[in-house]
Amino acid sequence: METGLRDKRMREGGAIATFVRQHLPELSLLLIWGALLFTNLGGAAPWWDEGWTMSVARNLVERGHYGRLLLGALAPSGMEAAPPVVGMVALGLRLWGMGLWQARLLPAVCTMLALMALYLLGRQLYSKRIACGALAALLVLVALPNVHPVHIGRQVLAEMPMLLTLFLGYLALHQALARSPFWLLAAVCAFALAIQMKAQTLPFWALSLLVPLGVSFALRRWSATAIYATALGGSYLTLRYGLAPFEGLLLAGRTLPTEPVTGVTEVVAQVILPFNRLYTLRVTLTWLLPFFVGLLVAAWRWMRQIRVEAVTAAGLMRLSLLIFSGSWWAWYLALSVGVPRYVFPAMLPASLYVSALLAALTGDFAWRSTLRMVAALGRTGPNWRALGALLALLTLACYLPLSLLTLTYYFAKFDNSVERVAAYLNTTTPPAAVIETYETELHFFLQRPYHYPPDQLHVALIRLTSLREVFPLDYDPLAAKPDYVVIGPFGANNVLYDEVLQSGKLRLIHHDGLYDVYVPVPTPSGSTP
């Protein structure tokens, strides 16, 4: 009996060893990604966008209120992420307590799952090697910090949860095309949730289904046409008549009517100024060039092989992903205000294309033969295969060091000055002291009433700083009679408090890291304030 048990354990051990050997590349990549995503989770300074979502999630946990606070009173929701993202962050805070890493943990889990879903998409649409290459490309070919998945993937933002559900929808849609239409149910639910998480996704996702639908219809592939039409219509109907009413039911009695903000689309998504267009082009052709070139080459290959690609499930899904990534990137180049983060949802799936291009240039990642081929260029003379191999090596030589330096800097960086400043204010000021600040990450940590500008002012700030318009700001930071004013990276970079600082109405009493704490200077009796 002992011999049989020992033999069973040996067989199990051998099976595990065989599995590890067979899947060593992807297992290694997943371990590296996991270590990067979940180590030092609370180290990077929180972004302004994170602050809104975290503060609303905190209020939901502590007060049952889905919205913000203003001067200690309940206020409407505003610029936070969509309710599914806020709810996920609130769940993390409820499970593990109030803190930065607690708020970021579940979004980081979404990032890890999104990368795994991208890997599965790569395996279905290309190959195992290209799927692994995509994960590696995202790690070592992204030299721009605000677009690196390790950086964005550890933030409380809507991008990664949206991409996770979107990739799951594409995976299910591929199964519906290749195997059984019953997979459409999963695809419809995932797509509807993706659109709900980030409304900006809607036009690009819709195009990614409409174009293959039109191709299938033109080729009289009625089954594929019906599947795409059902996915498109079903997802929208599920969002409008399922998720949206359910969301309203959950938030009933927990929120206040929101105040309308006008002009956001015009200053963020419909910008045609030359400066912004040159900036998006520079970002694309320098920091993100490999991904953009991979996207263009993939589109060119699909069009060359259209008669083969358009009649297979994998070919149609490759078209869907190309249209989603390509249309989003085209919008970024042509109309966006230019914030690099806005191109991230297009860049992530484009990692499959840069991986496919590198695989083609290196003989399916045969690096030794690639090096020999390039080394022989001087003896044999130039040929297309050797020049392609040289291009692949030059790409790695240019982008890999920059990406690793960027990754090292932002991964190892630890800045908790926001928590120290909040602790300073929470312990050294009277409980009723009013704090004026537009540093939303402070709202999450403060235990004092705070005041901030109306949301409409943010549109004016974008016009000032991103569109370079010149006009006076209609905002008085001292109108709410604050006892303290805190200026951090957002307020300083957006010239919000420049006028009151230059007037001498504020006196610095505390400085820590990225933040300055001021008190208003008393106005002499009889003088004009």
C-alpha positions in Angstrom: 0.0 0.0 0.0 2.8 2.4 0.9 4.5 1.5 -2.5 1.3 2.4 -4.3 0.9 5.7 -2.5 4.6 6.5 -3.2 4.1 5.7 -6.9 1.0 7.9 -7.0 2.8 10.8 -5.5 5.7 10.3 -8.0 3.2 10.3 -10.9 1.6 13.5 -9.6 5.0 15.1 -9.1 6.0 14.2 -12.6 2.8 15.6 -14.0 3.3 18.9 -12.2 6.9 19.1 -13.4 5.8 18.4 -17.0 3.1 21.1 -16.8 5.7 23.6 -15.4 8.1 22.8 -18.2 5.5 23.1 -20.9 4.1 26.4 -19.5 7.3 27.9 -18.1 7.2 31.1 -20.2 3.7 32.2 -19.3 4.1 31.1 -15.7 7.2 33.2 -15.4 5.5 36.2 -17.0 2.6 35.9 -14.7 4.9 35.7 -11.6 6.7 38.8 -12.8 3.5 40.7 -13.4 2.1 39.6 -10.1 5.2 40.7 -8.2 5.2 44.1 -9.9 1.5 44.7 -9.5 1.1 43.7 -5.9 4.4 44.9 -4.4 4.5 48.5 -3.1 0.8 48.9 -4.0 0.4 52.0 -1.8 3.8 53.5 -2.7 3.1 55.6 -5.7 1.5 58.9 -5.0 -2.3 58.8 -5.8 -3.6 60.7 -8.9 -6.2 63.4 -8.9 -8.6 61.1 -10.7 -8.1 58.4 -8.0 -9.0 60.9 -5.3 -12.6 61.4 -6.5 -13.3 57.7 -6.7 -11.7 56.8 -3.4 -13.5 59.5 -1.5 -16.9 58.5 -2.9 -16.1 54.9 -2.0 -15.1 55.9 1.5 -18.4 57.8 1.9 -20.3 54.8 0.7 -18.7 52.6 3.3 -18.8 55.0 6.2 -22.1 56.9 5.6 -24.0 54.8 3.0 -23.8 57.9 0.7 -22.9 57.5 -2.9 -21.4 61.0 -3.4 -19.0 63.5 -2.1 -18.8 65.7 0.9 -18.6 69.5 0.8 -17.9 71.4 4.0 -18.8 68.2 5.9 -22.3 67.9 4.4 -23.5 65.4 1.9 -22.9 66.4 -1.7 -23.8 64.9 -5.2 -21.5 62.6 -7.0 -19.3 64.1 -9.7 -16.1 63.1 -11.5 -15.6 59.8 -9.8 -15.5 56.5 -11.9 -18.7 54.6 -12.7 -20.6 52.9 -10.0 -19.2 49.4 -10.6 -15.7 50.7 -10.1 -16.7 52.7 -7.0 -18.5 49.7 -5.6 -15.4 47.5 -6.2 -13.2 50.0 -4.4 -15.7 50.3 -1.5 -15.7 46.5 -1.2 -11.9 46.6 -0.8 -12.2 49.3 1.9 -14.9 47.4 3.7 -12.9 44.2 3.7 -9.4 45.5 4.5 -9.9 48.9 6.1 -9.3 52.5 5.0 -6.1 53.0 3.2 -4.4 53.5 -0.2 -3.4 49.9 -0.8 -6.8 48.7 0.3 -8.4 50.9 -2.3 -6.0 49.8 -5.0 -6.0 46.0 -4.4 -9.1 45.0 -6.3 -8.3 47.2 -9.3 -4.8 45.6 -9.4 -6.6 42.2 -9.4 -8.6 43.4 -12.4 -5.3 44.3 -14.1 -3.9 40.8 -13.5 -7.1 39.2 -14.8 -7.1 41.5 -17.8 -3.6 40.5 -18.7 -4.6 36.8 -18.5 -7.6 37.5 -20.7 -5.3 39.2 -23.2 -3.0 36.2 -23.1 -6.0 33.9 -23.9 -7.1 36.2 -26.7 -3.6 36.0 -28.1 -3.6 32.2 -28.0 -7.0 32.0 -29.7 -6.2 34.6 -32.4 -2.5 34.1 -33.0 -0.3 31.6 -31.0 1.0 30.8 -27.6 4.4 32.5 -28.4 2.7 35.7 -29.6 0.5 35.7 -26.5 3.5 35.5 -24.3 5.3 38.1 -26.4 2.4 40.5 -25.9 2.8 40.3 -22.1 6.5 40.8 -22.4 6.1 43.7 -24.8 3.8 45.5 -22.3 6.5 45.0 -19.7 9.6 46.2 -21.6 8.6 48.3 -24.6 6.5 51.0 -22.9 8.8 53.8 -22.0 6.0 56.3 -21.1 5.1 56.0 -17.4 1.5 57.3 -17.6 0.8 54.5 -20.1 2.7 51.6 -18.6 0.3 48.9 -17.4 2.3 48.5 -14.1 1.7 52.2 -13.4 -1.9 52.4 -14.5 -2.7 48.9 -13.4 -2.1 49.9 -9.7 -4.3 53.0 -9.8 -8.0 53.4 -8.9 -9.1 54.0 -12.5 -11.8 52.6 -14.7 -9.4 51.5 -17.6 -8.4 48.1 -16.3 -11.8 46.9 -15.1 -13.3 48.0 -18.4 -10.6 46.2 -20.4 -11.0 43.1 -18.4 -14.7 42.9 -19.1 -14.2 43.9 -22.7 -11.6 41.1 -23.3 -13.9 38.6 -21.6 -16.6 39.7 -24.0 -14.3 39.2 -27.0 -13.3 35.8 -25.7 -16.9 34.8 -25.4 -17.8 36.2 -28.8 -15.0 34.1 -30.4 -16.4 31.0 -28.8 -19.9 32.0 -30.1 -18.5 32.2 -33.6 -16.3 29.1 -33.4 -18.4 26.8 -31.3 -21.8 27.6 -30.0 -24.1 30.7 -30.2 -24.9 30.1 -26.5 -21.7 31.9 -25.6 -23.4 35.0 -26.8 -25.1 35.3 -23.3 -21.7 35.7 -21.6 -20.5 38.1 -24.4 -23.5 40.3 -24.0 -23.2 40.6 -20.2 -19.5 41.3 -20.4 -19.8 43.9 -23.1 -22.7 45.7 -21.3 -20.6 45.9 -18.1 -17.6 47.2 -20.0 -19.7 50.0 -21.5 -21.1 50.8 -18.1 -17.7 51.0 -16.5 -16.4 53.6 -19.0 -18.9 55.3 -21.3 -16.1 56.5 -23.7 -15.8 52.8 -24.7 -19.2 52.7 -26.5 -18.3 54.2 -30.0 -15.1 52.2 -30.4 -16.7 48.9 -29.1 -19.7 49.5 -31.4 -17.4 49.9 -34.4 -15.5 46.8 -33.5 -18.8 44.8 -34.0 -20.3 46.8 -36.8 -17.4 46.5 -39.2 -17.2 42.7 -38.9 -21.0 42.6 -39.1 -20.9 44.5 -42.4 -18.1 42.2 -43.8 -20.0 39.1 -42.8 -23.2 40.5 -44.4 -21.4 41.4 -47.6 -19.9 37.8 -47.8 -23.4 36.3 -47.0 -22.1 34.6 -43.9 -25.5 34.8 -42.2 -24.5 32.9 -39.0 -21.7 35.3 -38.2 -23.9 38.3 -39.2 -26.6 37.2 -36.7 -24.1 36.6 -34.0 -22.5 40.1 -34.4 -25.9 41.7 -34.6 -27.2 39.9 -31.5 -24.0 40.8 -29.6 -24.3 44.5 -30.6 -28.0 44.9 -29.9 -28.1 42.6 -26.9 -25.3 44.4 -25.2 -26.9 47.8 -25.6 -30.3 46.6 -24.5 -28.8 44.8 -21.5 -27.1 48.0 -20.5 -30.1 50.2 -20.9 -32.9 48.0 -19.6 -30.9 45.8 -17.3 -27.7 47.2 -15.7 -28.8 50.9 -15.7 -32.2 50.3 -13.9 -30.4 47.9 -11.5 -27.8 50.6 -10.8 -30.6 53.1 -10.2 -32.3 50.7 -7.8 -29.0 50.1 -5.8 -28.4 53.9 -5.5 -31.9 54.9 -4.7 -31.9 56.9 -1.5 -28.1 56.9 -1.4 -27.2 59.8 -3.6 -28.3 63.3 -4.5 -29.1 64.9 -7.9 -26.0 65.7 -9.8 -25.2 69.1 -11.2 -24.8 69.3 -15.0 -21.3 70.1 -16.3 -21.1 71.5 -19.8 -18.3 71.7 -22.3 -16.4 68.6 -21.2 -16.6 66.9 -24.6 -15.4 70.0 -26.4 -12.2 70.3 -24.3 -11.4 66.6 -24.0 -12.7 64.7 -27.0 -13.2 67.3 -29.8 -10.0 69.3 -29.9 -8.5 70.3 -33.3 -5.8 72.8 -32.2 -2.4 72.3 -33.9 -0.5 72.1 -30.6 -2.6 69.2 -29.3 -2.5 67.4 -32.6 1.3 67.7 -32.8 1.6 66.5 -29.2 -0.5 63.3 -29.8 1.5 62.6 -32.9 4.8 63.0 -31.0 3.6 60.7 -28.2 2.7 58.1 -30.9 5.8 58.3 -33.0 8.3 58.4 -30.2 7.2 56.6 -26.9 4.6 54.3 -28.5 6.0 53.8 -32.0 6.4 49.9 -31.8 2.7 49.5 -30.8 1.5 51.9 -33.5 3.6 50.2 -36.2 2.4 46.8 -35.1 -1.2 48.0 -35.3 -0.7 49.4 -38.9 1.1 46.2 -40.1 -1.6 44.0 -38.6 -4.3 46.0 -40.4 -2.4 45.8 -43.7 -2.0 42.1 -43.4 -5.7 41.6 -42.6 -6.6 43.6 -45.7 -4.2 41.6 -47.9 -5.6 38.3 -46.7 -9.2 39.5 -46.4 -10.7 36.5 -48.4 -9.1 34.1 -45.9 -9.5 36.2 -42.7 -13.2 37.1 -43.3 -14.4 33.5 -43.3 -12.9 32.3 -40.1 -13.9 33.0 -36.5 -10.3 33.9 -35.5 -10.1 36.2 -38.6 -13.3 38.0 -37.8 -12.2 38.4 -34.1 -8.8 39.7 -35.3 -10.8 42.3 -37.2 -12.9 43.2 -34.2 -9.8 43.8 -32.0 -8.1 45.8 -34.8 -11.1 48.1 -35.3 -11.4 48.7 -31.5 -7.7 49.5 -31.1 -7.4 51.3 -34.4 -10.5 53.5 -34.0 -9.5 54.5 -30.5 -6.0 55.3 -31.5 -7.3 57.3 -34.5 -9.5 59.4 -32.1 -6.5 60.0 -29.9 -4.5 61.3 -32.8 -7.2 63.4 -34.4 -9.4 64.7 -31.7 -8.3 64.0 -28.1 -6.9 66.7 -25.9 -3.7 64.6 -25.8 -3.4 63.2 -22.3 -1.1 60.1 -22.8 -3.4 58.0 -20.6 -6.2 58.4 -23.1 -4.4 56.2 -25.6 -3.9 53.4 -23.1 -7.0 51.3 -24.0 -5.9 51.2 -27.6 -2.3 50.4 -26.7 -3.0 47.4 -24.5 -4.6 45.2 -27.3 -2.0 46.6 -29.7 0.6 44.6 -27.8 -0.6 41.5 -29.7 0.3 43.2 -32.9 3.8 44.3 -31.9 4.4 40.8 -30.6 3.1 39.3 -34.0 5.4 41.7 -35.9 8.5 40.9 -33.8 7.7 37.2 -34.2 7.6 37.6 -38.0 10.9 39.5 -38.0 12.8 37.1 -35.7 11.5 33.7 -37.0 9.0 33.2 -34.2 11.4 34.7 -31.5 14.4 32.6 -32.6 16.9 35.1 -31.0 20.1 33.1 -31.7 19.5 32.7 -35.4 18.3 36.4 -35.5 21.6 37.5 -34.0 23.6 35.3 -36.4 21.6 36.7 -39.4 22.3 40.3 -38.3 26.0 39.5 -37.7 26.3 38.1 -41.2 25.0 41.2 -42.8 28.5 42.5 -43.4 29.5 39.3 -45.2 26.4 38.4 -47.2 25.0 41.8 -47.9 21.6 43.2 -47.1 18.4 41.1 -47.6 14.9 41.6 -46.4 15.0 38.9 -43.7 18.2 40.2 -42.2 17.0 43.8 -42.4 13.8 42.8 -40.6 15.8 41.0 -37.9 18.0 44.1 -37.5 14.9 46.3 -37.1 13.6 44.0 -34.4 16.9 44.2 -32.5 17.1 48.0 -32.9 13.6 48.3 -31.5 14.6 46.3 -28.4 17.8 48.2 -28.1 16.0 51.5 -28.1 13.0 50.8 -26.0 14.0 48.1 -23.5 16.5 50.3 -21.5 14.2 53.3 -21.4 11.2 51.1 -20.3 13.2 49.3 -17.6 14.5 52.7 -16.3 11.0 54.1 -16.2 9.6 50.9 -14.6 12.4 50.9 -12.0 11.9 54.5 -11.1 8.1 54.4 -10.7 8.0 50.9 -9.2 10.5 51.7 -6.5 9.3 55.2 -5.8 7.6 55.6 -2.4 5.8 58.9 -1.7 3.2 58.9 1.2 3.4 62.7 1.7 -0.4 62.9 1.1 -0.9 60.7 4.2 1.5 62.7 6.3 -0.1 66.0 5.4 -3.6 64.5 6.1 -2.3 63.3 9.5 -0.8 66.7 10.2 -4.2 68.4 9.5 -6.2 65.8 11.3 -4.1 66.1 14.5 -3.0 69.8 14.7 -6.2 71.6 13.6 -9.5 72.1 15.4 -12.2 69.5 14.5 -14.3 72.1 12.8 -11.5 73.7 10.8 -12.4 74.2 7.1 -9.7 73.2 4.6 -9.7 74.5 1.0 -8.0 72.1 -1.4 -8.5 70.7 -4.9 -6.1 67.8 -4.1 -8.8 65.2 -4.2 -6.6 62.5 -2.8 -6.5 64.5 0.4 -10.3 64.2 0.6 -9.9 60.5 1.0 -7.7 60.9 4.1 -9.0 64.0 5.8 -11.1 63.9 9.0 -11.9 67.6 8.7 -14.5 69.5 6.6 -13.1 70.5 3.3 -14.1 72.7 0.3 -13.3 72.5 -3.4 -14.3 74.3 -6.6 -17.4 73.3 -8.5 -17.0 70.7 -11.2 -17.6 73.2 -14.0 -14.3 75.0 -13.1 -12.4 71.9 -14.2 -13.5 72.6 -17.8 -12.1 76.1 -17.5 -8.8 74.7 -16.1 -8.5 72.3 -19.1 -9.0 75.3 -21.4 -6.3 77.2 -19.6 -3.6 74.5 -19.2 -4.3 72.1 -22.1 -5.8 74.3 -24.8 -3.7 77.4 -23.8 -6.5 79.8 -23.8 -6.1 83.0 -21.7 -8.9 84.3 -19.5 -9.4 85.1 -15.8 -10.7 82.2 -13.5 -14.0 82.9 -11.9 -13.1 81.4 -8.6 -12.2 82.8 -5.2 -10.4 80.2 -3.0 -11.1 82.2 0.1 -14.9 82.7 -0.5 -15.7 79.7 1.7 -13.7 81.3 4.6 -11.3 78.4 5.0 -9.0 78.1 8.0 -6.3 76.4 5.9 -5.5 76.1 2.2 -3.6 73.1 0.9 -1.9 73.3 -2.5 -0.4 70.2 -4.1 0.5 69.0 -7.5 -2.9 69.4 -9.1 -3.6 72.9 -7.8 0.0 74.1 -8.6 0.0 72.7 -12.1 -3.4 74.1 -13.0 -2.7 77.7 -11.8 -5.8 77.5 -9.6 -4.3 79.4 -6.6 -1.7 81.5 -8.4 -3.6 84.8 -8.0 -4.3 84.4 -4.3 -0.7 83.4 -3.7 0.7 86.4 -5.6 -1.6 88.7 -3.7 0.0 87.7 -0.4 -3.2 86.6 1.1 -1.8 83.2 2.1 1.1 82.4 4.5 2.9 79.1 4.3 3.0 77.1 7.6 3.8 73.6 6.6 5.5 71.8 3.7 5.7 68.1 3.1 6.7 66.4 -0.2 4.3 67.6 -2.9 2.1 69.6 -0.6 2.1 73.1 1.0 -0.3 74.1 3.8 -1.2 77.8 4.1 -3.3 79.9 6.4 -5.2 83.0 5.2 -3.5 86.2 6.2 -5.8 88.3 8.4 -7.0 91.5 6.6 -6.1 94.6 8.7 -9.1 96.4 10.2 -10.5 99.0 7.9 -8.6 97.9 4.8 -10.2 96.4 1.6 -9.8 92.7 1.4 
